[in-house]
Amino acid sequence: MMSRLVLLSTLLLASPALAQSAPPKKTVLTTFTILADMARSVAGDRLNVVSLTRPGAEIHGYQFTPSDIVRAQKADLILNNGLNLELWFARFTRQLRGVPTVTLTEGIKPISIAADAYRGKPNPHAWMSPKNALIYVENIRRAFVKLDPAGAAIFNRNATRYSAEIRQVDAMLARQLATVPQNQRALVTCEGAFSYLARDYGLREFYLWPVNAEEGQGTPRQVRSVIDAVRKNRVPAVFCESTVPLSGMQQVARETGARFGGVLYVDSLTDARGPVPTYLDLLRKDAATIVKGLTGK
């Protein structure tokens, strides 16, 4: 027994790493699942990244809870989207002390909303452009290097790899959406969440409401306006997002004879068993749904 104790003591003295446990990982809290996936792609195993909202949750009008405040107070960094996506974020952070925040749309030129009460305000769904996503990644990388300088090499390497993957998906989306005939290149959705994607890939955009809100979604006037646009432009298919009711757009489809092309994902990922567990899966799935809906192939 004595010889074993002497051997163990010798090993601990020779290897300080064995004598003390590794320091705990720092925790990064993001406001919703898409930012969490981006952040994990940059962090790797170096940081603990968690999302405030769960898969499938609506982010715009999220009602945070006392337990959310407790979670956030324990975080070392909070990442938010900005551009008025999380209208509750200022109230949320006022209840925290000493937790730094970083807005990931810093440096992105927003598209202005052109309708209703949100006219002139920035469209917050900037991540729907892969080109904008590269700016998100760079903002994440810089934030992580500042948070954990010792992990800079890991963050830099992961950000470079992830940015290359985003560029590949961007090129793939451009090829896929280019197959839609010019006279069918109209994207009709419930929320006006696809302005950046429509801009990038040459699609006209129509929608029922500009931003998800508790009031003013799917009003008779909005539904009638989209019905008229679908008829006038002979749009072959219409779509709606996964986090909102489908009824308004299903009415548009019934009254115009357009196909209901399927569900698109924008404000939230699914869990690992769903069709879009990652941000890049979301882009691929949406592009495939749009192409199939508009072309019927």
C-alpha positions in Angstrom: 0.0 0.0 0.0 2.8 2.4 0.9 4.5 1.8 -2.5 1.3 2.7 -4.3 0.9 5.9 -2.4 4.5 6.9 -3.2 3.9 6.1 -6.9 0.7 8.2 -7.0 2.5 11.1 -5.2 5.4 10.9 -7.7 3.0 11.0 -10.7 1.1 14.0 -9.3 4.3 15.9 -8.7 5.6 15.1 -12.1 2.3 16.1 -13.9 0.6 19.1 -12.3 -2.3 18.6 -14.8 -3.2 15.5 -13.0 -3.1 17.2 -9.6 -5.8 19.7 -10.4 -8.9 19.6 -12.5 -9.2 21.6 -15.7 -10.9 25.0 -15.2 -14.6 25.0 -16.0 -15.7 26.1 -19.5 -17.0 29.6 -19.9 -20.7 29.8 -20.8 -22.2 31.7 -23.7 -25.9 32.3 -23.8 -27.6 33.2 -27.1 -31.1 34.5 -27.5 -32.3 31.8 -29.9 -31.3 28.6 -31.5 -29.9 29.8 -34.8 -27.3 32.0 -33.0 -26.5 29.1 -30.7 -25.7 26.8 -33.6 -23.5 29.4 -35.2 -21.7 30.0 -31.9 -21.1 26.3 -31.3 -19.6 26.0 -34.7 -17.0 28.6 -33.8 -16.6 27.6 -30.1 -16.1 23.9 -30.7 -15.5 22.2 -27.4 -13.8 25.2 -25.9 -17.0 26.9 -24.6 -20.4 25.9 -23.3 -23.0 27.5 -25.7 -26.7 27.4 -24.8 -29.8 29.0 -26.2 -32.3 31.0 -24.1 -35.2 29.8 -26.3 -35.9 26.2 -27.2 -36.1 24.6 -30.7 -39.4 25.6 -32.4 -39.9 28.7 -30.2 -41.0 32.1 -31.5 -38.3 34.7 -30.7 -40.0 38.0 -31.5 -42.4 38.2 -28.6 -40.6 35.8 -26.2 -41.7 36.1 -22.6 -38.6 35.6 -20.4 -39.0 34.0 -17.0 -37.2 34.4 -13.6 -35.3 31.2 -14.4 -34.1 32.8 -17.6 -32.7 35.7 -15.6 -30.9 33.2 -13.3 -29.4 31.4 -16.3 -28.3 34.6 -17.9 -26.7 36.0 -14.7 -24.5 32.8 -14.6 -23.3 33.3 -18.2 -20.0 34.8 -19.1 -21.3 36.4 -22.4 -24.7 36.9 -24.1 -25.1 37.0 -27.9 -28.2 38.7 -29.4 -29.3 39.4 -32.9 -30.3 43.0 -32.7 -32.2 44.9 -35.5 -35.3 44.9 -33.2 -35.6 41.1 -33.3 -35.6 40.7 -29.6 -37.7 43.7 -28.5 -37.6 42.3 -25.0 -33.8 42.2 -24.8 -33.3 45.7 -23.1 -35.7 44.8 -20.3 -34.0 41.4 -20.0 -30.5 42.8 -19.6 -31.5 45.6 -17.2 -32.0 42.8 -14.7 -28.5 41.5 -15.0 -25.3 42.7 -13.5 -21.9 42.6 -15.1 -22.7 40.2 -18.0 -21.3 41.5 -21.3 -23.5 41.3 -24.4 -22.5 41.4 -28.1 -24.9 42.2 -31.0 -24.1 39.9 -33.9 -25.6 42.1 -36.7 -23.1 44.8 -36.1 -21.6 45.8 -39.4 -24.6 44.5 -41.5 -26.5 46.9 -43.8 -30.1 46.2 -43.0 -33.0 46.1 -45.5 -35.8 48.4 -44.4 -39.3 47.1 -44.0 -41.7 48.6 -46.5 -45.1 48.0 -45.0 -47.5 48.6 -42.1 -46.5 49.9 -38.7 -42.9 48.7 -39.2 -42.3 50.7 -42.3 -38.8 52.1 -42.4 -37.5 49.9 -39.5 -34.8 47.3 -40.2 -35.8 43.8 -41.2 -34.2 41.7 -38.4 -33.8 38.4 -40.3 -30.3 39.2 -41.6 -29.1 35.6 -41.0 -31.2 34.5 -44.0 -28.5 35.8 -46.2 -25.4 33.5 -46.1 -23.3 36.5 -47.0 -24.6 38.2 -43.8 -23.9 35.0 -41.9 -20.2 35.5 -42.6 -20.4 38.8 -40.7 -22.2 37.0 -37.8 -19.4 34.4 -37.7 -16.7 37.1 -37.6 -18.5 38.9 -34.8 -18.7 35.7 -32.9 -15.1 34.9 -33.4 -14.0 38.3 -32.2 -16.3 38.1 -29.1 -14.9 34.7 -28.2 -11.3 35.7 -28.6 -12.0 38.6 -26.2 -13.8 36.3 -23.8 -11.2 33.6 -23.8 -7.9 34.7 -25.4 -6.2 31.4 -24.7 -8.6 29.7 -27.1 -8.0 32.2 -29.9 -6.3 29.6 -32.2 -9.3 27.3 -31.8 -11.8 30.0 -32.5 -9.9 31.3 -35.5 -9.6 27.8 -37.0 -13.2 27.0 -36.5 -14.5 30.3 -37.9 -12.4 29.8 -41.0 -13.7 26.3 -41.5 -17.4 27.3 -40.8 -17.2 30.3 -43.1 -16.0 28.1 -45.9 -19.0 25.8 -45.3 -21.4 28.8 -45.5 -19.8 29.9 -48.8 -20.4 26.5 -50.2 -24.1 26.6 -49.1 -24.4 30.1 -50.6 -23.1 28.8 -54.0 -25.5 25.8 -53.8 -28.5 28.0 -53.0 -27.6 30.2 -56.0 -27.5 27.2 -58.3 -30.8 25.7 -57.0 -32.8 28.9 -57.0 -31.5 29.8 -60.5 -33.4 26.7 -61.8 -36.8 28.5 -61.0 -38.1 30.1 -64.3 -38.0 33.9 -64.3 -41.8 34.2 -64.4 -42.2 32.0 -61.3 -39.5 33.7 -59.2 -41.9 35.1 -56.5 -41.7 34.1 -52.8 -45.0 34.5 -50.9 -44.7 33.9 -47.2 -46.6 34.6 -44.0 -43.9 36.7 -42.3 -41.7 39.0 -44.3 -38.7 37.2 -43.1 -37.1 36.4 -46.4 -36.1 39.8 -47.7 -32.4 39.1 -47.5 -32.7 35.7 -49.2 -35.0 37.2 -51.9 -32.4 40.0 -52.5 -29.5 37.6 -52.8 -31.1 35.2 -55.2 -33.3 37.4 -57.4 -36.8 36.6 -56.0 -39.7 39.0 -55.7 -41.2 39.0 -52.2 -44.8 39.1 -51.0 -46.0 38.4 -47.4 -49.0 38.7 -45.1 -47.3 40.6 -42.3 -43.8 42.2 -42.0 -42.8 41.0 -38.5 -44.3 38.4 -36.2 -46.3 40.2 -33.5 -49.1 39.4 -31.1 -51.5 41.7 -33.0 -52.0 42.5 -36.7 -51.1 39.0 -38.0 -53.2 37.7 -40.9 -55.8 40.4 -40.9 -58.5 40.3 -43.6 -56.8 43.3 -45.3 -53.4 41.5 -45.3 -54.9 38.3 -46.6 -56.8 40.1 -49.4 -53.7 42.0 -50.4 -51.7 38.8 -50.8 -54.5 37.1 -52.7 -54.5 40.0 -55.2 -50.7 39.9 -55.6 -50.8 36.1 -56.1 -53.5 36.4 -58.8 -51.9 39.4 -60.5 -48.4 37.8 -60.7 -49.7 34.2 -61.3 -47.7 32.9 -58.4 -47.7 29.1 -58.6 -47.1 28.4 -54.9 -47.2 30.0 -51.5 -45.4 29.2 -48.2 -45.6 29.8 -44.4 -43.1 29.6 -41.6 -42.9 26.9 -38.9 -43.5 29.1 -35.9 -46.8 30.7 -37.0 -50.3 29.5 -37.8 -50.8 28.4 -41.4 -54.5 29.3 -41.7 -54.0 32.7 -43.4 -51.8 31.4 -46.2 -53.9 28.3 -46.6 -56.8 30.7 -47.3 -54.7 32.4 -49.9 -54.0 29.1 -51.6 -57.6 28.1 -51.6 -58.9 31.4 -53.1 -56.2 31.7 -55.8 -55.6 28.1 -56.8 -51.9 28.3 -55.9 -50.2 25.3 -54.3 -49.4 25.5 -50.7 -45.7 24.8 -51.2 -44.8 23.8 -47.6 -43.3 25.1 -44.4 -40.2 27.2 -44.3 -37.9 27.6 -41.3 -36.5 31.0 -40.3 -36.8 32.0 -36.6 -35.9 28.7 -35.0 -34.1 25.4 -35.6 -35.7 22.0 -34.8 -34.3 19.5 -32.3 -31.8 16.8 -33.6 -34.7 14.6 -34.8 -36.3 17.4 -36.9 -35.4 18.5 -40.5 -33.3 21.6 -39.6 -31.1 20.9 -36.5 -28.5 23.3 -37.8 -28.4 26.7 -39.5 -26.9 25.3 -42.7 -29.6 22.6 -42.7 -32.2 25.4 -42.5 -30.8 27.1 -45.6 -30.7 23.9 -47.5 -34.2 22.8 -46.5 -35.8 26.1 -47.3 -34.1 26.3 -50.7 -35.3 22.8 -51.6 -38.9 23.6 -50.4 -39.0 26.8 -52.4 -37.7 25.2 -55.6 -40.0 22.3 -55.4 -43.0 24.5 -54.5 -42.5 26.9 -57.4 -41.5 24.4 -60.1 -43.6 21.4 -58.9 -40.5 19.2 -59.3 
